[in-house]
Amino acid sequence: MSNTDQIICRICDEGRLDTRIMKNTIEYQGVQYKLQAVYSVCDFCGSEQATGDELRVNKQAMIELRKVVHELFAR
């Protein structure tokens, strides 16, 4: 999803959502990793939220990280 899609905020029903990307540090199996997270911010009320597409992208990133970690520990 791009910023030009102009989704209306589900919280205030006034603003438009602007897609953002940030790096989160997470711990998985005792090791810290940087994982990219996608979310949106309303340009009217400032609420942070994730659309369905953004949630799917974030979930897929976590699934991929788990696969990599399990392959490393399996060696």
C-alpha positions as CSV (number, residue, x, y, z in Angstrom):
1,M,0.0,0.0,0.0
2,S,1.3,3.4,-0.8
3,N,0.6,6.8,0.8
4,T,-1.5,7.8,-2.2
5,D,-4.2,5.2,-1.3
6,Q,-5.6,7.7,1.3
7,I,-7.3,5.4,3.7
8,I,-9.6,7.1,6.2
9,C,-8.7,6.7,9.9
10,R,-10.9,4.1,11.6
11,I,-10.4,5.9,14.9
12,C,-11.5,9.5,14.2
13,D,-13.1,9.1,10.7
14,E,-11.5,12.4,9.8
15,G,-7.9,12.0,8.9
16,R,-6.0,10.0,6.3
17,L,-3.5,7.3,7.1
18,D,0.1,7.7,6.2
19,T,2.2,4.6,6.0
20,R,5.4,4.4,8.1
21,I,8.2,1.9,8.5
22,M,10.3,1.4,11.6
23,K,12.8,-1.1,12.9
24,N,11.9,-3.0,16.1
25,T,14.3,-4.9,18.2
26,I,12.8,-8.2,19.2
27,E,14.1,-11.1,21.2
28,Y,13.5,-14.6,19.8
29,Q,15.1,-17.7,21.2
30,G,17.4,-15.6,23.4
31,V,18.9,-13.5,20.6
32,Q,18.0,-10.0,19.6
33,Y,17.1,-9.1,16.0
34,K,16.1,-6.0,14.2
35,L,12.7,-6.5,12.4
36,Q,11.0,-4.0,10.1
37,A,7.5,-3.1,11.0
38,V,4.9,-1.3,8.8
39,Y,2.1,0.8,10.4
40,S,0.1,3.9,9.7
41,V,-0.4,7.2,11.4
42,C,-3.5,9.4,11.1
43,D,-2.7,12.9,9.9
44,F,-5.6,14.3,12.0
45,C,-5.7,12.5,15.4
46,G,-2.2,11.1,15.3
47,S,-3.3,7.6,16.2
48,E,-1.0,4.7,15.2
49,Q,-2.6,1.7,13.7
50,A,-2.0,-1.1,11.2
51,T,-4.2,-1.9,8.2
52,G,-4.9,-5.5,7.3
53,D,-2.3,-5.4,4.6
54,E,0.3,-4.0,7.0
55,L,-0.5,-6.7,9.6
56,R,0.0,-9.3,6.9
57,V,3.4,-7.8,5.9
58,N,4.5,-7.7,9.6
59,K,3.4,-11.3,10.2
60,Q,5.2,-12.5,7.1
61,A,8.4,-10.8,8.3
62,M,8.2,-12.6,11.6
63,I,7.6,-15.9,9.9
64,E,10.7,-15.4,7.7
65,L,12.8,-14.5,10.8
66,R,11.6,-17.7,12.6
67,K,12.6,-19.8,9.5
68,V,16.1,-18.2,9.4
69,V,16.6,-18.7,13.2
70,H,15.4,-22.3,13.2
71,E,17.8,-23.1,10.2
72,L,20.7,-21.5,12.1
73,F,20.0,-23.5,15.3
74,A,19.4,-26.7,13.3
75,R,23.0,-26.8,12.1
